[in-house]
Amino acid sequence: MDISESKPRLITAAAEPAAAPDRKRRAYLADAGLVGITVIWGSTFVVIKDALGGVGPFEFVALRFAIAFVALAVIFHRRLMRLGPAGVRAGLIIGLFLFAGYALQTAGLRLTTASMSAFITGLCVVMVPIVAFLALRQRIGGGAIVAVLLAPIGLWLLTNGQQTSFGAGELLTLACAAAFAAHITSISAYAARYDAIGLAIIQVGVVAVLATAATLGFERPLILPDQAVWFSVLYTGLLGSALVLGVQTRIQQYTTATHAALVFSLEPVFAALFAYLVAHETLHGTGLIGAALLVGAMVIAEIRR
């Protein structure tokens, strides 16, 4: 029975105005958390770039997500018991999309440039509203429409506006963007129904297992990577995977998949900032315009929410 039905009408009416500010507060806190996730993701680009000189890409992903799985499972193993069979299936689905994104992106990078890969991967921002509408029937708002039009233009400018032929590498990366869009959407679909930390543990474990299989099938794994690799694995595993996926799965209960994707479109901006601070890389003029467009897309999405 709905508790509000047993209360006087005056109390119910008074509770309704109080609920709106609470929803807004949760939405703003969710935005802050999503921005924090994006900052961490942006910082990992420099770290991973240094590590890949000493380890294969699939092995790096396997080690990274194995560390994340162990960390989450040791601390939150009791949360797995809350999922039940349906929750485990949901975690497996989310994990498959996440692994597909990383695997396709890695394969595509061998056949295309890094800047083109970054642009095409960023197209998941455009794909999420479409996937969310088709899968979840989430309405596509006017602000989101304008924002998803601005975001890919900003990403294109941020990656030097480079043009190349659209071959196998680009097609693989386009599939990667679709996988990441499906991953974001699937989190929105399941996070409110099942324990968020439990879902994070399952999806991280799925990526670790599948990446290990890909390592054994396509690479020659190292027995003992060097210290630089282990630092990168621990940093990306504990912060970039365990913490980020746990927080993401939790807070996407309070926002839409489309809005989360728009926040994540700021990842190249933070990546460029960390590249400048750590590796002394600089943005050209069009790159600065692209970063400004991405920020503008965020502002428009927030104002027209």
C-alpha positions in Angstrom: 0.0 0.0 0.0 1.2 3.5 -0.8 1.9 5.3 2.5 0.7 8.6 1.1 -2.8 7.1 0.8 -3.1 6.8 4.6 -2.0 10.4 5.3 -4.2 13.5 5.2 -4.2 15.4 1.9 -2.5 18.4 3.6 0.6 16.3 4.4 0.8 14.7 1.0 0.6 18.1 -0.7 3.3 19.5 1.6 5.6 16.6 0.8 5.4 17.1 -2.9 7.2 20.5 -3.0 9.9 19.1 -0.8 10.5 16.2 -3.2 11.4 18.4 -6.1 14.5 20.1 -4.4 15.6 16.7 -3.2 15.5 15.3 -6.8 17.4 18.3 -8.0 20.0 17.9 -5.3 20.5 14.3 -6.2 20.7 15.2 -9.9 23.4 17.8 -9.2 25.3 15.4 -7.0 25.1 12.8 -9.8 26.5 15.4 -12.2 29.4 16.1 -9.9 30.1 12.4 -9.6 30.0 11.9 -13.4 32.4 14.8 -13.9 34.7 13.3 -11.3 34.6 10.0 -13.2 35.4 11.9 -16.4 38.4 13.6 -14.8 39.8 10.2 -13.7 39.2 8.7 -17.2 41.0 11.7 -18.7 44.0 11.2 -16.4 44.4 7.5 -17.4 45.3 8.3 -21.1 48.8 9.5 -20.2 49.3 6.6 -17.7 48.1 3.9 -20.2 50.2 5.4 -23.1 53.4 4.9 -21.0 52.4 1.4 -20.0 51.6 0.0 -23.5 55.2 0.2 -24.4 55.9 -2.7 -22.1 52.7 -4.8 -22.3 50.1 -5.9 -24.9 46.8 -4.0 -25.0 44.6 -7.0 -24.1 47.0 -8.1 -21.3 46.9 -4.6 -19.9 43.1 -4.7 -19.9 43.1 -8.1 -18.3 45.5 -7.1 -15.5 43.6 -3.8 -15.0 40.2 -5.4 -14.6 41.6 -8.3 -12.6 42.9 -5.9 -10.1 39.6 -4.0 -10.1 37.7 -7.3 -9.6 39.8 -8.4 -6.7 39.5 -5.0 -5.0 35.7 -4.8 -5.3 35.1 -8.5 -4.5 37.3 -8.4 -1.3 35.7 -5.3 0.0 32.1 -5.8 -1.2 31.7 -9.6 -1.6 28.5 -9.6 0.5 26.9 -7.3 -2.1 27.0 -10.1 -4.6 24.5 -12.0 -2.6 22.0 -9.3 -3.0 21.9 -9.6 -6.8 20.2 -13.0 -7.2 20.1 -14.8 -10.6 18.4 -11.9 -12.4 21.0 -9.4 -11.1 23.9 -11.6 -12.1 22.4 -11.8 -15.6 22.2 -8.0 -15.7 25.8 -7.7 -14.7 26.9 -10.1 -17.4 25.0 -8.1 -20.0 26.6 -4.8 -18.9 30.0 -6.5 -18.7 29.7 -7.9 -22.3 29.0 -4.4 -23.6 32.0 -3.0 -21.6 34.4 -5.6 -22.9 33.1 -5.2 -26.5 33.9 -1.5 -26.2 37.5 -2.1 -25.1 38.1 -5.0 -27.5 36.8 -3.2 -30.6 38.6 0.0 -29.7 41.9 -1.9 -29.3 41.5 -3.7 -32.5 40.5 -0.6 -34.4 43.5 1.3 -33.1 45.8 -1.0 -34.9 44.2 0.1 -38.2 43.5 3.8 -37.7 45.0 6.8 -36.1 44.6 7.6 -32.4 42.9 11.0 -33.1 40.4 9.4 -35.5 39.8 6.6 -32.9 39.1 9.3 -30.2 36.6 11.1 -32.5 34.7 8.0 -33.5 34.6 6.6 -30.0 33.2 10.0 -28.9 30.3 9.4 -31.2 28.8 7.2 -28.5 27.5 10.6 -27.1 25.3 10.8 -30.2 24.4 7.1 -30.1 23.3 7.0 -26.5 20.0 9.0 -26.9 19.1 6.7 -29.9 19.9 3.5 -28.0 18.1 4.8 -24.9 15.1 5.7 -26.9 15.0 2.3 -28.7 15.7 0.2 -25.6 14.2 2.3 -22.7 11.8 4.6 -24.5 13.6 7.6 -22.9 12.4 10.9 -24.4 15.0 12.9 -26.3 14.7 16.4 -25.0 15.4 19.6 -27.0 18.5 20.5 -25.0 19.9 17.0 -25.5 19.3 17.2 -29.3 21.3 20.5 -29.5 24.0 19.2 -27.2 24.5 15.9 -29.1 24.9 17.9 -32.3 27.5 20.2 -30.7 29.4 17.4 -28.9 30.7 15.5 -32.0 31.7 18.8 -33.6 33.7 19.7 -30.5 35.3 16.2 -30.5 36.2 16.5 -34.1 37.9 19.9 -33.6 39.6 18.6 -30.4 41.2 15.8 -32.5 42.6 18.3 -35.0 39.8 17.9 -37.5 41.8 15.0 -39.1 40.3 13.3 -42.1 41.1 9.8 -43.3 39.6 7.1 -45.3 36.8 5.1 -43.6 38.2 1.6 -43.7 38.2 -1.5 -41.4 39.8 0.4 -38.5 37.2 3.1 -38.5 34.4 0.5 -38.8 35.7 -1.4 -35.8 35.9 1.8 -33.8 32.4 2.8 -34.8 31.3 -0.5 -33.4 33.2 0.3 -30.3 31.3 3.5 -29.9 28.0 1.6 -30.2 29.2 -0.9 -27.6 30.0 1.9 -25.1 26.6 3.6 -25.9 24.9 0.2 -25.1 27.1 0.0 -21.9 25.9 3.4 -20.6 22.3 2.6 -21.5 22.4 -0.8 -19.9 23.6 0.7 -16.7 20.7 3.1 -16.7 18.4 0.2 -17.3 19.6 -2.0 -14.5 21.2 0.2 -11.8 18.0 1.2 -10.2 16.7 -2.4 -10.0 19.8 -4.2 -8.6 22.6 -3.6 -6.1 25.0 -1.1 -7.9 28.2 -2.4 -6.3 27.2 -6.0 -7.1 26.6 -5.1 -10.7 30.0 -3.4 -10.9 31.7 -6.5 -9.5 30.1 -8.7 -12.1 30.8 -6.5 -15.1 34.5 -6.0 -14.0 34.9 -9.8 -13.6 33.4 -10.4 -17.1 35.9 -8.0 -18.7 38.8 -9.5 -16.8 37.9 -13.1 -17.9 37.2 -12.2 -21.5 40.4 -10.0 -21.8 42.4 -12.8 -20.3 41.1 -15.2 -23.0 41.9 -12.6 -25.7 45.4 -12.2 -24.3 46.0 -16.0 -24.5 44.5 -16.1 -27.9 46.1 -13.1 -29.6 49.2 -12.0 -27.6 52.2 -13.4 -25.9 51.6 -12.5 -22.3 54.4 -11.4 -20.0 55.0 -13.3 -16.8 56.3 -10.3 -14.9 55.7 -6.8 -16.3 58.0 -4.1 -15.2 57.3 -1.6 -12.4 56.0 1.1 -14.7 53.4 -1.3 -16.1 52.3 -2.4 -12.6 51.9 1.3 -11.5 49.7 1.9 -14.5 47.7 -1.3 -13.8 47.2 -0.4 -10.2 46.2 3.2 -11.0 43.8 2.3 -13.7 42.5 -0.8 -12.0 41.8 0.7 -8.6 40.8 4.2 -9.6 40.0 4.0 -13.3 38.0 0.8 -13.1 37.0 -0.3 -9.5 36.2 3.2 -8.1 34.8 4.6 -11.3 32.6 1.7 -12.3 31.3 1.4 -8.8 30.4 5.1 -8.6 29.1 5.2 -12.2 26.7 2.3 -11.6 25.5 3.8 -8.4 24.8 7.4 -9.5 23.3 6.6 -12.9 20.2 5.8 -10.9 19.7 9.5 -10.6 20.2 10.7 -14.2 19.5 9.5 -17.8 21.8 7.7 -20.1 21.8 10.6 -22.5 22.8 13.1 -19.8 25.6 10.8 -18.5 26.9 10.4 -22.1 27.0 14.2 -22.5 29.1 14.6 -19.3 31.4 11.8 -20.5 32.0 13.8 -23.7 34.2 16.1 -21.6 36.7 13.2 -21.3 38.9 14.5 -24.2 39.1 17.9 -22.5 40.4 16.5 -19.3 42.7 14.1 -21.3 44.2 17.1 -23.1 44.7 18.9 -19.8 46.5 16.0 -18.2 48.6 15.6 -21.4 49.6 19.2 -21.2 50.5 19.0 -17.5 52.3 15.7 -17.5 53.5 15.2 -21.1 53.7 18.9 -22.0 51.4 18.4 -25.0 49.6 21.6 -26.2 46.2 22.2 -27.8 46.1 24.1 -31.1 43.5 26.8 -31.9 40.8 24.5 -33.2 41.4 22.1 -30.3 40.6 25.0 -27.9 37.4 25.8 -29.9 36.5 22.1 -29.7 36.9 22.1 -25.9 34.7 25.2 -25.7 32.0 23.5 -27.8 32.0 20.5 -25.5 31.6 22.7 -22.4 28.9 24.6 -24.3 27.1 21.3 -25.0 27.1 20.5 -21.3 25.7 24.0 -20.4 22.9 23.7 -22.9 22.0 20.2 -21.8 21.9 21.5 -18.2 19.8 24.6 -18.9 17.3 22.8 -21.1 17.1 19.8 -18.8 
